[in-house]
Amino acid sequence: MRKSLQLQAEMTEEFGTCVFDVSLDCEDGAPVGGEADHAALVVAMAQQAAHDSGGKARVAVRVHPVDHPAFEADMATIAGQAGHCLAHIMIPKVESVDDVFIAEKALIGASAGHLPLQVLIESPAAVHRAFDIAAHPRVQSMSFGLMDFVSAHGGAIPSAGMGLAGQFSHPLVLRAKLEIASACHAHGKVPAHGVVTEFNDMAAMQSAAHRAASELGFTRMWSIHPSQIRPILAAFAPTQAEIEKACEIVLAAQAADWAPISHAGQLHDRASYRYFWQVLERARQTGQPLPAQALIYFA
């Protein structure tokens, strides 16, 4: 966790903006019986990161599921003591919108009602309810929990479904990813692709990230190793040519008071303006250099 926070600080300095979140883990990170001590540890680390970065760090915490005995204590300690310096709280193994209500109640009880929730979808039943979960106003993002999803099928999906090739080819896994991405886009939420465990193969990693972004509609992706962060950023970033085109069109649209314009022989109006503005946003979020004329939008 300390190495991840240090890397975030270094890359924030390099790119001029925070290009990835660090999620401190209580669900799998806390030893059995040591949940309270681990919660206190992540509180101290989140507070220190906020202090050291002058509030620029983006740190989150994955707590235990809502049906775990440590959940309420997690929320009281973490949201209650560090809620002011967290970007969000992540709730794993969300099965229905009722779980979101439970988590929201715990947030409010910890005087952290300003915090958004991000949720992990990890079972067939949760995928079935993805649109209802995404519709809850407290939910900011939904992530796909690949390995738990495969395990939840009782062997019906082979173990290869957790691997790099299988998770992009098995029909049930692909269907789950598409449902999650579609549910998020229907409600203006952020779909986050799950992990790729083959972290030594950078070419394969970047290929997976590119497919998640360009074919499946995900706009963020999890890493499980520092070496995966730059390939993910590269795959999710627009090209320099796309950035320049987006800048030209947005600036021309603004000069025309957002009336329709002609650019390179093509008609553009407010529908395409929105798309090209999103290209500029994505460039900023992934640390890509922007033309000087576009920087004013992010001043």
N, C-alpha and C positions, 0 to 999 in steps of 0.2 A: 504494500500500500504506500509506503514512504517513497519507494522508487517511482511509482506511478505519479505521485504528486510532484516529485521533483522533475520528472519528464514533462508534465503539464506546464510547470513554470518555465522550463527552458524553451518549450515550443511556443508558448505564449509570447515570450520575448522575441523569438525568431520571426514569427508571423505577424506580430502586432495585434493579435486577437487570440482569444482562447478557442482552439480548434477541436477540442474533444473534452468530454466530461470524464471525471474519475468517479467510479462507483465503489465505495467502501462496502465490503460484503459482510453481513451478519448471518445470512442464511446458511451458506456453506463455510464461511470463514470462522465462525465461532465454534470452539470445541464444546461437546456436550457437557453441560454443567458449568460452563464458563461463559454463558451468554451475557450475563450482567457485566462481567469484566470487559468483554469484547465491545459491548455497547459503549461503555465508558471510554474505551480506547479510541473508537471511531469518532466520538464527540470531541475528544482532545485533538485528534488529527484534523478534523474539519475546522475547528476553531483556529488552530495554528496556521492552516493553509490560508484561511481568510485573512488572518493578520499579516502573514508574510507577503501576500499578493496585493494587499490594499483593497481587498474585496473583488479582485478580478478572477480568482479561482472559481471553477465550476465543479463543485463536489456534491455528490449525492450518496445516499446510503440505501443498500438493499436490506430491508428488515426481514424477519421471519414471516411466513404466511399467516393469514389472519386466524387460522385454526391451530396455530402452534402455541404451546404454553408460554413462550417468551414474547409473543407478539405485543401484548399490551405494555409490558415493561420496556421493550424496544422503543415503542412509540413515545412513551412517557419520557424516557431518558434522552433519546436521540432528537426527536422533534421538539421536545420541551427545552432542552439545553442548547441545541445547535441549530434549531429551525431558522434562526436569523441569518445563518451563513451557509445554508444548503440550497442547491438549485432545485432539488426535488427529492421525494422519497419514492423508492421503487418497491412495489408489492409483488412478490412472486406467487405463482400458482393461483392466480385469480380464476375462479370458475364461473362467476356470474357477477352481475352488477350489484348483487347483495354484498359481495365481498368488498366492492368499492365503497359502498355505504358504511360498512364497518370500519374501513380504513379512514374514511373521511371523518367519522365520528371521533376516532382516536386522535386524528390531527387537531381537530377543534378542541378536544379535551386537553391537549398539550399546549394550547395557545399558539398553534402554528397553522391557523386556518388560511394563511396566505400561500402555503406551499402547494404546488401541483403534485399529482401522483402520476407515476409511470408504472405500467403493469406488465407482467409477463404472462403470456398465453401459452400454456404448456400441455393441454389435453384436448382430445376430440370434442368434448362437451364445451370447453371454453371457446374453441374455434367456432362452434355452432352459434355461440352467443356473442361473437365478436362485435357485431354491429350495436347491440345493446350496451356493451361495455364501453365502446368508443364514444357513444352518445353522452355518457355522463360528463357533465361540465368540469369535474375535478380532474378527469383523465387527460393528460397532456400527450402521452405517447404509449404505444403498445409494442412490445418486443416479442419475438417468437423464441420460445424455449425448445430448441430442436431435440436435445437428448431426452428430456422428460417426455416430449410428445411421442417420440419413437417408442420409448419404454412403455408408455401408457397403452400401447396396442398389443401388449402381451405376446410379442413375437410375431405378430402378423406383418409387421414391417421388419425386414432383416436388418442386422446391425450395420450393413452397408449404407442404410438410410441416414446414418449419423455422419457418414464420411463426406468428403468433398464432392465426389461424383454423385453419390446416391441422393444427397439432399437437393440436387438440382434435376433429378430424373425420376424419383419415385412419385407416382401420381398423388398419393395421399399427402406426402410432405409438400409437394408443389401446391396442391389445392389449399392446404392450411396457410401457406405463405400468401397466396393470392387473396384469400378471404381476409386475412389480417390487414394487408395493404389496402384493400378496397374499403374495408370498414373505417380505417383511419382517414382515408381521403374523403369518404362520404361525410365525415364529421369534422374535418379540418384538424385532424390530429397527426402526429408524426409516427410513421411506421418504421420500426427499427429491426433490421435483419439480425438473425442470431449469429452465433460464433462459427468460425471455421477452426477445427482443432489441429489441422496440419500446418502449424505455424512456421515450419522450416522451409516450406516451398513458397517463396514469395511470388513467383509467376502464377502459380495456381491460386494463391491468395488474392492477387489483384484481379485475376479472371473471375473469381467468385464474387468479389465486390462489384465488379463491372456488371455482371449478370443481375445481381441483386438490385442495382440501381437502374439499369437500362431495360431489363426485361420484366422484373417483378414489381417495380414501382416503390421500392424502399428508398427512403431519403436519409437514413442513418444506418450504422452497422456497428455491432459489438466487436471489440478485439479482446483477446485473452492473453496477448503477449505484446510488449512494446514494439517488436519488429513489425507487427501488423498495421500499426497506425498510419504510417506514411503510404503504404499501398492502398489502404481504404480511402484516405483523403484524396489520393490521385484518381481513384476510380470514380468517386462521387463528385469530383470537381468538374466544372465545364472547361472546355478547351479555351486557349487564348483567343482563337478565332471566334468562338461562340460568345466570349465575353465582349470582344470588340464590337461584334454585330449588335449585341444586346444594348451596349452603351449608345451606339449610334441611333438605334431605333427609339430608345427611351428619351434621349435628349431631343431628337426631332419631334417626338410626340409632345413633349413638354412645350417646345417652342410653338407648336400648333395648338396649344391649349387643349390637348388630348383629342382633337378632331382626327379623322382618318388621314393617313399620309401614304405616300408612295416611297418605297425604299428598294433600290436595286430591281425595279420593275415589278414589285409585289405590293399589294394593298395591305396595310396594317391598320387595325383599329383597337378599341379598348380590350378586346379579348386577347389579342396577341401582345398588347402592351403589358398585360398582367403576366403573361408567360415570360417575356424578356426581362421584366423586373425581377422575377423569381430567379432567372439566370444570374443576375447581379447579386442577389442575396446569397445564392449558393456559392458563388465565387468568394464572397466575403467570409462566409462561414467555413470554407475550406482553406482559407489563407492564401487565395490566389491574388496576384497583383492586379489592381484595377486601374484603368485609365484615369488620369488626373481629373477629368471632367466628372467622373462618376463618384469620386471620393466625397464630394460634398453631400451626397445622399446619406453617408454614414458618419458624418462629422459628430 
